[in-house]
């Protein structure tokens, strides 16, 4: 597994040894699994402290007969009740900020980093709320193409009891699989794909799984499974975004060519050319070639399809 290079800050040190230049907000530090587990532990301890203190105050207020003492216990009960409400208000505010964080993540800007940093420092938070915040952190790092960190975040979050956050389990696995393929964490990508087959997926998630599984199979030379049910896969690919559909057709084209099916390969490659830019097709070629260190299963590095203007690497 590829681990992040340790704790780092987005802001650089300015003159005089300060942590950040004047007027620049501190960015989100690199993810460290121990930080998440420590935060969850602190949240749990505070939660149970509040719970036991509230129950103790309630029990004492009911046990004391004297009116004055009862009044004191009632005040104590009200104070702990107020703390309980404050605890839930904090979680409610963070939950309300999650859609805003998601919108900022789509932009991939520093505002998302600052907001996520501030939210993760709040405590106590419900386990599900905190894990949802870290899910947004994984989305942000994916947008920033920090794939090794995405794998670590997803693996750490998935190792926890998700509770209400189980709604994003499939998306975490998809992020983990795709980031694993990008940073060549093959075992992590494989484990995520296997687990995805055990999840109930939406249509969008099922389409993304198909694209990732096709890429994984072709990169590792599992061409027969990749082409199994090819007509159904082509129909499913038509429901994907243009870039994803084009890349899937390109991977399937490579598999077909390696299995000596040039007509199918040409058909798929032509579909890919309609949907992808030449640079995107080169990225598909590079992904396959990098996996086999410049060679395919038969030992050749490139095969050119006889159709004019169509080059298909294997």
C-alpha positions in Angstrom: 0.0 0.0 0.0 1.3 3.4 -0.9 1.2 5.7 2.1 1.2 9.5 2.2 4.5 11.1 2.8 3.5 12.2 6.3 1.9 15.2 7.7 2.3 18.3 5.5 0.7 21.7 5.3 -0.7 23.3 2.2 0.7 26.7 3.3 4.4 27.3 3.1 6.5 29.0 5.7 7.0 32.7 5.1 9.7 35.0 6.3 10.7 34.8 9.9 9.8 31.1 10.2 6.1 31.6 10.4 3.9 28.6 9.4 2.2 30.5 6.6 2.5 33.8 4.8 0.5 36.8 6.2 -3.1 36.8 4.9 -3.0 33.2 3.7 -5.2 30.6 5.4 -3.7 27.4 6.6 -4.6 24.5 4.3 -5.8 21.0 5.2 -3.0 18.8 6.5 -2.3 15.4 4.9 -4.5 12.6 6.4 -3.0 10.5 9.2 -5.1 7.4 10.2 -4.2 7.8 13.8 -5.8 11.3 13.8 -9.2 9.9 12.8 -9.1 7.1 15.4 -8.1 9.6 18.1 -10.9 11.9 17.2 -13.4 9.1 17.2 -12.1 8.0 20.6 -12.4 11.5 22.1 -15.9 11.9 20.6 -16.9 8.6 22.2 -15.4 9.5 25.6 -17.1 12.9 25.7 -20.4 11.3 24.6 -20.4 8.8 27.4 -19.3 11.3 30.0 -22.3 13.5 29.1 -24.6 10.5 29.2 -23.4 9.3 32.6 -23.3 12.8 34.1 -26.9 13.5 32.9 -28.2 10.2 34.3 -26.4 10.8 37.6 -27.9 14.3 37.9 -31.3 12.9 37.1 -30.9 10.1 39.7 -29.7 12.4 42.4 -32.4 15.0 41.8 -35.0 12.3 42.2 -33.3 10.7 45.3 -33.0 13.9 47.3 -36.1 14.7 49.3 -35.1 18.1 50.7 -36.6 20.9 48.6 -33.5 23.0 48.5 -31.2 20.1 47.5 -33.8 19.1 45.0 -33.6 22.6 43.5 -29.8 22.3 43.3 -30.0 19.0 41.5 -32.6 20.4 39.2 -30.2 23.2 38.3 -27.5 20.6 37.7 -29.9 18.6 35.5 -30.8 21.7 33.5 -27.1 22.5 33.0 -26.3 19.0 31.7 -29.4 19.0 29.6 -28.2 22.2 28.0 -24.8 20.6 27.3 -26.7 17.7 25.7 -28.6 20.1 23.5 -25.4 22.0 22.6 -23.7 18.7 21.7 -26.5 17.9 19.2 -26.6 21.4 17.9 -22.9 21.1 17.0 -23.7 17.9 15.0 -26.7 19.5 13.4 -24.6 22.5 12.2 -21.9 20.2 10.8 -24.5 18.1 9.1 -26.0 21.2 7.5 -22.6 22.2 6.2 -22.0 18.9 4.4 -23.9 20.0 1.2 -21.8 23.2 1.2 -18.6 21.2 1.6 -19.6 19.0 -1.3 -20.2 22.0 -3.6 -16.8 23.4 -2.6 -15.1 20.1 -3.2 -16.4 20.1 -6.8 -14.5 23.3 -7.3 -11.4 21.8 -5.5 -10.5 25.2 -4.0 -8.9 26.2 -0.8 -12.3 27.1 0.6 -13.1 23.4 0.8 -9.8 22.7 2.6 -10.4 25.4 5.2 -13.9 24.3 5.9 -13.1 20.6 6.2 -10.2 21.5 8.5 -12.4 23.6 10.8 -15.1 20.9 10.9 -12.7 18.1 11.7 -11.4 20.1 14.7 -14.8 20.4 16.3 -15.8 18.0 19.0 -17.7 16.1 20.0 -19.3 14.9 16.8 -21.4 11.8 16.2 -19.4 9.0 14.6 -21.5 9.0 11.5 -21.1 12.8 11.0 -17.4 12.7 11.4 -17.0 9.9 9.0 -19.1 11.8 6.4 -16.7 14.7 6.8 -13.8 12.4 6.1 -15.7 11.1 3.1 -15.7 14.6 1.7 -12.0 14.9 2.4 -11.5 11.8 0.3 -13.5 13.4 -2.5 -11.4 16.5 -2.3 -8.1 14.7 -2.4 -9.5 12.7 -5.4 -10.2 16.0 -7.2 -6.7 17.1 -6.4 -5.3 13.9 -7.8 -3.7 12.9 -4.5 -4.6 9.3 -5.1 -2.3 7.7 -2.5 -3.9 9.8 0.2 -7.4 8.9 -1.1 -6.6 5.2 -0.7 -5.5 5.7 2.9 -8.6 7.8 3.8 -11.0 5.4 2.3 -9.4 2.4 3.9 -9.3 4.1 7.3 -13.0 5.2 7.1 -14.1 1.7 5.9 -12.3 0.1 8.8 -14.6 1.9 11.2 -18.1 1.0 12.2 -19.9 3.3 9.7 -23.4 3.5 11.3 -25.4 6.2 9.5 -22.4 6.8 7.2 -23.0 3.4 5.5 -24.9 5.3 2.9 -21.5 6.4 1.4 -19.8 3.0 1.7 -20.2 2.2 -2.0 -18.8 5.6 -3.0 -15.8 5.2 -0.7 -15.1 1.8 -2.3 -15.4 3.3 -5.8 -13.0 6.1 -4.8 -10.6 3.6 -3.3 -10.7 1.3 -6.4 -10.1 4.2 -8.8 -7.4 5.8 -6.7 -5.7 2.4 -6.3 -5.6 1.9 -10.0 -4.1 5.4 -10.5 -1.4 5.0 -7.9 -0.8 1.3 -8.7 -2.1 -0.1 -5.4 -3.4 -3.2 -7.2 -4.4 -5.2 -4.1 -6.3 -2.2 -2.7 -8.1 -1.8 -6.0 -8.9 -5.5 -6.2 -10.2 -5.6 -2.7 -12.5 -2.6 -3.3 -13.9 -4.1 -6.5 -14.6 -7.4 -4.7 -16.4 -5.6 -1.9 -18.4 -3.5 -4.3 -20.0 -6.6 -5.7 -21.5 -7.3 -2.3 -23.1 -3.8 -2.1 -26.4 -2.6 -3.3 -25.5 -0.1 -6.0 -27.4 2.7 -7.7 -27.3 2.9 -11.5 -24.5 5.5 -11.5 -22.4 3.4 -9.1 -23.0 0.2 -11.1 -21.8 2.0 -14.3 -18.7 3.2 -12.5 -18.0 -0.3 -11.2 -18.3 -1.6 -14.7 -15.8 0.9 -16.0 -13.3 0.3 -13.2 -13.6 -3.5 -13.4 -13.1 -3.4 -17.2 -10.0 -1.3 -16.7 -8.6 -3.6 -14.0 -9.2 -6.7 -16.1 -7.7 -5.3 -19.3 -4.6 -3.9 -17.5 -3.9 -7.4 -16.0 -4.6 -9.3 -19.2 -7.9 -10.9 -18.1 -9.3 -10.3 -21.6 -11.9 -13.2 -21.7 -13.7 -12.0 -18.6 -13.5 -8.4 -19.8 -15.3 -9.3 -23.1 -17.8 -11.6 -21.5 -21.3 -10.2 -22.4 -19.8 -7.5 -24.6 -23.0 -6.4 -26.2 -24.6 -5.8 -22.8 -21.5 -4.0 -21.6 -21.6 -1.7 -24.7 -25.2 -0.8 -24.0 -24.3 -0.1 -20.3 -21.3 2.0 -21.4 -23.7 4.2 -23.5 -25.3 5.3 -20.2 -21.9 6.6 -18.9 -20.5 10.0 -19.3 -18.7 10.6 -22.6 -15.2 10.4 -21.2 -15.9 7.3 -19.1 -17.8 5.6 -22.0 -14.9 6.3 -24.4 -12.3 5.0 -22.0 -14.3 1.8 -21.4 -14.7 1.2 -25.1 -10.9 1.8 -25.6 -10.0 -0.8 -22.9 -12.5 -3.3 -24.4 -10.9 -2.7 -27.8 -7.5 -3.5 -26.5 -8.9 -6.8 -25.0 -10.6 -7.7 -28.3 -7.4 -7.1 -30.3 -5.3 -9.3 -28.0 -7.9 -12.1 -28.4 -7.6 -11.8 -32.2 -11.0 -10.2 -32.8 -9.9 -7.3 -35.1 -13.4 -6.4 -36.3 -14.8 -6.0 -32.8 -11.6 -4.2 -31.7 -11.9 -1.7 -34.6 -15.6 -1.1 -33.8 -14.9 -0.4 -30.2 -11.9 1.8 -31.0 -13.9 3.9 -33.4 -16.5 4.4 -30.7 -13.8 5.4 -28.3 -12.4 8.0 -30.8 -15.8 9.6 -31.1 -15.9 10.2 -27.3 -12.3 10.8 -26.2 -9.7 13.2 -27.1 -6.3 11.9 -28.5 -4.8 12.7 -25.1 -7.4 10.6 -23.2 -6.8 7.7 -25.6 -3.0 8.0 -24.9 -3.7 7.8 -21.2 -5.6 4.5 -21.8 -2.7 3.2 -23.8 -0.2 4.3 -21.1 -2.2 2.7 -18.4 -2.1 -0.7 -20.1 1.5 -0.4 -21.2 2.6 0.6 -17.7 1.0 -2.4 -16.1 3.0 -4.8 -18.3 6.1 -2.6 -18.3 5.8 -1.9 -22.0 4.9 -5.4 -23.1 1.6 -7.2 -23.6 0.9 -10.8 -23.0 2.3 -12.0 -26.3 5.5 -9.9 -25.8 4.8 -7.1 -28.4 4.6 -3.5 -27.4 2.3 -2.0 -30.1 0.0 -3.4 -32.7 -1.5 -1.1 -35.3 -5.0 -2.0 -36.6 -5.0 -2.0 -40.4 -7.9 0.5 -40.6 -6.4 4.0 -41.6 -5.9 6.3 -38.6 -6.7 3.8 -36.0 -3.9 2.7 -33.6 -4.7 0.2 -30.9 -1.9 -0.6 -28.4 -1.7 -3.9 -26.7 
